[in-house]
């Protein structure tokens, strides 16, 4: 049997973040499980409306999918708005001069604006292949403990095999403009293409038989629009400080999992200091970002964000960077027992009665996300054109994670 899976408006879709492919993974794990339980084919329409509505379907599957999608929508980070090359007005010469060192950070913002009347345009590419779900290999999921669902004696089955391959290609196009010496604004849009394949085996216990399912699908389109601003409020050798605001506008097609479907407001604080000379050629510079992402549609979907990083500038043309990033949702994925399925025979199974166990051993507890970033920028042409590369790896396994997210791009400053 071949299942045709169609996304829909019923579920919100990844700083990421992005990362809309991670959203598909979360939704499909639960949506496919519901489909397997009914052994029916999904029709066109919204995901929540097209999920099986027969006796074997339980409404909590929709709740689970919504909770997981909300948790992973911000998992893939978006490239920062800060330009690699910035300019400062020199009152002695009466002209703009370039800052000596490049910005190396790709996911952390610098408190320094690009410079009045300067424009920075960047294009970047990320490849996100989801590898784990709460630490479990998504290509080798299984639930071999008997599951019983349905009226009367119900239908008993196991899921000996559940595999998913999921790859998302994300292109980010952004432009940053210096309104004044201290104020800059940025607009960025995500272009996404996702490919995924699902394969599963359902073991019916009585009569004993095995049903196998396969599905392939892909989608491409424009994602949400990001509007960002930054204003420098303090400039000292020992501390540079700026405030920022990020507005996520739901311009992406929610039905294709290319948008969140909700307005998000994120006030931020960006801090750094002047580079510290280490020897003749090496200059080190620390960074700190902190803020809170407010979900305008659901406050419980909000989360705190932070990042710390260190640049190592080698002369004025090459800067290497490392950073640690963290995200902390304010609430858990859902109530205790959200993933639970009955393992006994009950006419109307309810949590707390009989034996229950979560599907694939998944947990609805609150998740924390920690990542490590390493990369840098190099100036390749006349203090105008820079190229950059980066790799993002998870430091823990909460949620849906890729083993590594490679990033590459280029930018031009006018």
C-alpha positions as CSV (number, residue, x, y, z in Angstrom):
1,X,0.0,0.0,0.0
2,X,1.3,3.5,-0.8
3,X,0.2,6.4,1.4
4,X,-0.2,9.8,0.0
5,X,0.6,12.4,2.7
6,X,-0.6,15.9,2.3
7,X,0.2,18.8,4.7
8,X,-2.4,21.2,5.9
9,X,-3.3,24.3,7.8
10,X,-4.4,22.6,10.9
11,X,-0.9,22.4,12.4
12,X,1.7,25.1,12.9
13,X,5.1,24.4,11.3
14,X,11.6,25.4,11.8
15,X,16.2,29.7,14.0
16,X,15.4,27.9,12.9
17,X,15.3,27.5,13.3
18,X,13.6,26.8,9.9
19,X,14.3,24.3,9.2
20,X,10.9,23.4,8.0
21,X,12.1,19.9,7.3
22,X,12.4,19.2,11.1
23,X,8.7,20.1,11.3
24,X,7.8,17.5,8.8
25,X,9.6,14.9,10.8
26,X,7.7,15.6,13.9
27,X,4.4,15.7,12.3
28,X,4.9,12.6,10.2
29,X,6.0,10.5,13.2
30,X,2.6,11.0,14.8
31,X,0.5,11.4,11.7
32,X,1.9,8.2,10.1
33,X,1.4,6.3,13.4
34,X,-2.3,7.4,13.2
35,X,-2.4,6.3,9.6
36,X,-0.9,2.9,10.4
37,X,-3.5,2.3,13.1
38,X,-6.3,2.8,10.6
39,X,-4.6,1.2,7.6
40,X,-6.2,3.9,5.4
41,X,-4.9,6.4,2.9
42,X,-4.8,10.1,3.6
43,X,-6.9,12.3,1.3
44,X,-6.1,15.8,0.1
45,X,-6.8,18.6,2.5
46,X,-5.4,19.8,5.9
47,X,-3.4,17.3,7.9
48,X,-5.7,17.4,10.9
49,X,-8.8,17.1,8.7
50,X,-7.4,14.3,6.6
51,X,-6.2,12.1,9.4
52,X,-8.3,8.9,9.7
53,X,-11.5,9.6,11.6
54,X,-12.5,5.9,12.0
55,X,-12.9,3.9,15.2
56,X,-9.1,3.2,15.3
57,X,-8.2,6.9,15.3
58,X,-7.6,8.9,18.5
59,X,-7.7,12.7,18.6
60,X,-4.5,12.9,20.8
61,X,-2.5,12.2,17.7
62,X,-3.4,15.7,16.4
63,X,-2.4,17.2,19.7
64,X,0.9,15.4,19.7
65,X,1.7,16.6,16.1
66,X,0.9,20.2,17.0
67,X,3.0,20.1,20.2
68,X,6.0,18.5,18.3
69,X,5.7,20.9,15.4
70,X,5.7,23.9,17.8
71,X,8.7,22.5,19.5
72,X,10.8,22.1,16.4
73,X,9.7,25.1,14.3
74,X,12.6,27.2,15.6
75,X,15.2,24.4,15.7
76,X,17.1,25.5,12.6
77,X,18.8,28.8,13.2
78,X,18.7,31.6,10.7
79,X,22.0,33.4,9.7
80,X,22.5,36.6,11.6
81,X,21.8,40.0,10.1
82,X,25.2,41.4,11.0
83,X,27.5,42.1,8.1
84,X,31.0,40.7,8.0
85,X,32.5,44.1,7.1
86,X,31.3,47.2,8.9
87,X,32.2,50.9,8.5
88,X,32.7,53.7,11.0
89,X,32.7,57.4,10.3
90,X,36.1,58.9,11.1
91,X,35.7,62.6,12.2
92,X,39.4,63.3,11.6
93,X,39.3,62.4,7.9
94,X,35.6,63.1,7.3
95,X,35.0,59.7,5.7
96,X,34.0,56.2,6.5
97,X,36.7,53.7,7.4
98,X,36.4,50.0,7.5
99,X,36.7,48.2,10.9
100,X,40.1,46.3,11.0
101,X,38.7,42.8,11.6
102,X,35.9,40.7,10.0
103,X,32.9,39.4,12.0
104,X,33.4,35.6,12.2
105,X,30.1,34.7,13.9
106,X,27.3,33.4,11.6
107,X,24.5,32.8,14.2
108,X,25.4,35.6,16.7
109,X,24.8,39.2,16.1
110,X,27.5,41.9,16.6
111,X,26.4,45.1,18.4
112,X,28.1,47.1,15.6
113,X,25.9,48.4,12.8
114,X,27.0,48.1,9.2
115,X,27.5,51.9,8.9
116,X,25.3,54.8,7.7
117,X,24.2,54.4,4.1
118,X,26.0,51.1,3.7
119,X,24.1,48.1,2.3
120,X,25.0,44.5,2.8
121,X,23.4,41.7,0.7
122,X,23.9,38.1,1.6
123,X,22.9,34.7,0.3
124,X,23.4,31.5,2.3
125,X,22.6,27.8,1.9
126,X,22.0,25.2,4.6
127,X,21.3,21.5,4.3
128,X,19.4,19.9,7.1
129,X,19.0,16.1,7.3
130,X,17.1,15.1,10.4
131,X,18.9,12.1,12.1
132,X,17.4,11.7,15.5
133,X,14.2,12.2,17.4
134,X,14.7,12.6,21.1
135,X,17.9,10.7,20.7
136,X,16.4,7.9,18.7
137,X,17.6,7.1,15.1
138,X,14.6,8.1,12.9
139,X,15.7,5.5,10.4
140,X,15.3,2.7,12.9
141,X,12.3,3.4,15.1
142,X,10.3,0.5,16.5
143,X,7.6,-0.2,19.0
144,X,7.6,-4.0,19.6
145,X,5.4,-3.9,22.7
146,X,1.8,-4.9,21.9
147,X,-0.5,-1.9,21.2
148,X,-4.3,-2.3,21.5
149,X,-6.7,0.2,20.1
150,X,-10.3,0.3,19.0
151,X,-13.7,-0.7,20.5
152,X,-14.4,-4.0,22.3
153,X,-11.4,-6.3,22.3
154,X,-9.7,-3.9,19.9
155,X,-7.0,-4.5,17.4
156,X,-3.6,-5.7,18.7
157,X,-0.4,-4.9,16.7
158,X,3.2,-3.9,16.9
159,X,5.3,-1.5,14.8
160,X,8.5,-3.6,14.2
161,X,10.0,-1.0,11.8
162,X,9.5,2.7,11.2
163,X,12.0,4.6,9.1
164,X,12.2,8.1,7.8
165,X,14.6,9.9,5.5
166,X,14.2,13.7,5.6
167,X,16.3,16.4,3.9
168,X,15.6,20.1,3.7
169,X,17.5,22.6,1.6
170,X,17.2,26.1,2.9
171,X,18.4,29.3,1.1
172,X,18.3,32.5,3.0
173,X,18.4,35.8,1.1
174,X,19.0,38.9,3.3
175,X,19.7,42.6,3.0
176,X,21.0,44.9,5.8
177,X,21.0,48.7,5.5
178,X,22.6,51.3,7.8
179,X,20.0,54.0,8.5
180,X,22.3,55.9,10.8
181,X,25.7,55.3,12.4
182,X,23.9,53.4,15.2
183,X,20.8,52.0,13.6
184,X,20.5,49.3,10.9
185,X,17.5,47.3,9.5
186,X,17.4,43.9,7.9
187,X,14.9,41.9,5.8
188,X,15.5,38.2,5.1
189,X,13.4,35.6,3.4
190,X,13.8,31.8,3.4
191,X,13.4,29.6,0.3
192,X,12.8,26.0,1.2
193,X,12.7,22.6,-0.5
194,X,12.0,19.5,1.5
195,X,12.2,15.8,0.4
196,X,11.2,12.9,2.7
197,X,10.5,9.2,2.5
198,X,8.7,7.1,5.1
199,X,8.7,3.3,5.3
200,X,7.0,1.3,8.0
201,X,5.9,-2.2,8.9
202,X,2.7,-2.9,11.0
203,X,2.5,-6.3,12.7
204,X,-1.1,-7.4,13.2
205,X,-1.1,-10.0,16.0
206,X,-4.4,-11.8,15.3
207,X,-4.6,-13.0,12.7
208,X,-0.8,-12.8,12.4
209,X,0.3,-10.8,9.4
210,X,2.5,-7.9,8.4
211,X,1.4,-4.8,6.5
212,X,4.1,-2.6,4.9
213,X,3.8,1.0,4.0
214,X,5.9,3.4,1.9
215,X,5.5,7.1,1.1
216,X,7.5,9.8,-0.7
217,X,6.8,13.5,-1.0
218,X,8.5,16.8,-1.6
219,X,7.5,20.5,-1.4
220,X,9.2,23.8,-2.3
221,X,8.3,27.4,-1.7
222,X,9.0,30.7,0.1
223,X,9.1,30.6,3.8
224,X,8.4,33.3,6.4
225,X,9.8,36.8,6.2
226,X,12.1,38.0,9.0
227,X,12.3,41.7,9.8
228,X,15.2,42.7,12.1
229,X,16.5,45.9,13.5
230,X,19.5,46.8,15.7
231,X,20.4,50.0,17.6
232,X,23.7,50.6,19.3
233,X,23.2,52.1,22.7
234,X,26.7,52.0,24.2
235,X,30.2,52.1,22.7
236,X,33.2,51.8,24.9
237,X,36.5,49.8,24.5
238,X,35.5,47.4,27.2
239,X,31.8,47.1,26.3
240,X,29.7,47.6,23.2
241,X,25.9,47.1,23.6
242,X,23.0,47.1,21.2
243,X,19.3,46.3,21.4
244,X,17.4,44.5,18.7
245,X,14.0,43.4,17.6
246,X,13.2,40.4,15.3
247,X,9.7,40.2,13.8
248,X,8.7,36.9,12.1
249,X,5.9,37.5,9.6
250,X,4.0,34.3,8.6
251,X,4.4,34.7,4.8
252,X,5.2,31.1,4.2
253,X,2.7,28.5,3.2
254,X,1.7,26.8,6.4
255,X,0.0,24.0,4.5
256,X,3.4,23.1,3.0
257,X,5.2,23.5,6.4
258,X,7.1,26.5,5.1
259,X,5.8,28.9,7.7
260,X,4.9,29.1,11.4
261,X,1.4,30.6,10.8
262,X,2.0,33.0,13.7
263,X,3.6,36.4,14.3
264,X,6.7,36.1,16.5
265,X,8.3,39.0,18.3
266,X,11.8,38.6,19.7
267,X,13.5,41.5,21.6
268,X,17.3,40.9,21.9
269,X,20.4,42.3,23.6
270,X,23.8,42.1,21.8
271,X,27.0,42.7,23.6
272,X,30.7,42.6,22.8
273,X,33.9,44.6,23.3
274,X,36.9,45.8,21.3
275,X,39.2,43.0,20.0
276,X,42.0,41.9,22.3
277,X,45.4,41.7,20.7
278,X,47.2,38.3,21.2
279,X,50.6,38.7,19.7
280,X,51.1,40.5,16.4
281,X,48.5,38.9,14.2
282,X,45.8,37.4,16.4
283,X,42.9,39.4,17.8
284,X,40.2,37.8,20.0
285,X,36.7,39.2,20.5
286,X,33.9,37.8,22.7
287,X,30.1,38.0,22.0
288,X,27.0,37.6,24.0
289,X,23.4,37.5,22.7
290,X,20.2,37.1,24.8
291,X,16.5,37.5,24.2
292,X,13.0,36.1,24.4
293,X,10.9,34.8,21.5
294,X,7.2,35.7,22.1
295,X,4.7,33.6,20.2
296,X,1.8,36.0,19.5
297,X,-0.7,33.2,19.0
298,X,0.4,31.0,21.9
299,X,2.4,32.3,24.8
300,X,3.2,28.8,25.9
301,X,5.1,28.4,22.6
302,X,7.5,31.1,23.6
303,X,11.1,30.5,24.5
304,X,14.3,32.1,25.8
305,X,17.3,32.2,23.6
306,X,21.0,32.9,24.2
307,X,24.4,32.5,22.6
308,X,28.0,33.1,23.6
309,X,30.9,33.1,21.1
310,X,34.5,34.0,20.4
311,X,36.1,35.4,17.3
312,X,39.8,34.9,16.4
313,X,40.8,37.4,13.7
314,X,44.0,36.6,11.7
315,X,44.8,39.9,10.2
316,X,42.1,41.8,8.5
317,X,40.9,39.2,6.0
318,X,40.2,36.0,7.9
319,X,38.2,35.4,11.1
320,X,37.5,32.1,12.7
321,X,34.6,31.7,15.2
322,X,33.1,29.3,17.7
323,X,29.9,29.7,19.6
324,X,27.4,27.9,21.9
325,X,23.7,28.4,21.4
326,X,20.8,27.6,23.6
327,X,17.0,27.6,23.5
328,X,14.6,27.0,26.4
329,X,10.8,26.7,25.7
330,X,8.7,27.9,28.6
331,X,6.4,24.9,28.6
332,X,6.6,21.2,27.9
333,X,5.5,19.5,24.7
334,X,2.2,18.6,26.2
335,X,0.6,17.0,29.3
336,X,2.0,13.8,30.8
337,X,0.8,10.8,28.9
338,X,0.5,12.7,25.6
339,X,2.2,9.9,23.7
340,X,0.7,7.1,25.6
341,X,-1.0,4.2,23.9
342,X,-2.9,1.4,25.5
343,X,-1.0,-1.9,25.9
344,X,-4.0,-3.8,27.3
345,X,-7.6,-4.5,26.2
346,X,-10.0,-1.8,27.2
347,X,-13.2,-0.8,25.6
348,X,-12.3,2.9,25.9
349,X,-8.7,3.2,27.0
350,X,-7.9,6.2,29.2
351,X,-4.6,7.1,30.9
352,X,-4.4,5.7,34.4
353,X,-6.4,2.5,33.5
354,X,-4.5,-0.6,32.6
355,X,-1.1,-0.6,31.1
356,X,0.1,2.3,29.0
357,X,3.4,3.1,27.3
358,X,4.4,6.0,25.0
359,X,4.7,5.5,21.3
360,X,8.3,4.7,20.3
361,X,9.2,5.7,23.9
362,X,8.7,9.4,23.2
363,X,8.4,11.9,26.1
364,X,6.2,15.0,26.3
365,X,8.6,16.7,28.8
366,X,10.0,20.2,28.3
367,X,13.0,20.1,26.0
368,X,16.2,22.2,26.0
369,X,18.3,22.7,23.0
370,X,22.1,23.2,23.0
371,X,24.3,23.6,19.9
372,X,27.9,24.2,19.0
373,X,28.8,26.4,16.0
374,X,32.2,26.6,14.3
375,X,33.1,28.5,11.1
376,X,34.3,31.8,9.9
377,X,34.5,34.5,7.1
378,X,37.2,35.4,4.6
379,X,37.5,38.7,2.7
380,X,38.1,37.7,-0.9
381,X,37.8,41.0,-2.9
382,X,38.5,44.6,-2.1
383,X,36.9,44.8,1.3
384,X,33.6,44.3,-0.5
385,X,33.0,40.6,-1.0
386,X,33.3,37.9,1.7
387,X,32.5,34.2,1.8
388,X,31.6,32.2,4.9
389,X,31.3,28.6,6.0
390,X,30.0,27.0,9.2
391,X,29.0,23.8,10.8
392,X,26.4,23.4,13.6
393,X,26.3,20.3,15.7
394,X,24.0,19.5,18.6
395,X,25.3,19.2,22.1
396,X,22.3,17.3,23.3
397,X,19.5,15.2,21.7
398,X,16.2,16.8,22.7
399,X,13.7,17.2,19.9
400,X,14.5,16.5,16.3
401,X,18.1,17.0,15.5
402,X,20.6,16.7,12.6
403,X,24.0,15.3,13.3
404,X,25.5,18.3,11.6
405,X,24.1,21.3,9.7
406,X,26.5,22.7,7.1
407,X,26.2,26.3,6.0
408,X,27.9,28.2,3.1
409,X,27.3,31.6,1.6
410,X,28.6,34.9,0.3
411,X,27.9,38.6,1.0
412,X,28.6,41.9,-0.7
413,X,28.8,45.3,1.2
414,X,28.3,48.5,-0.7
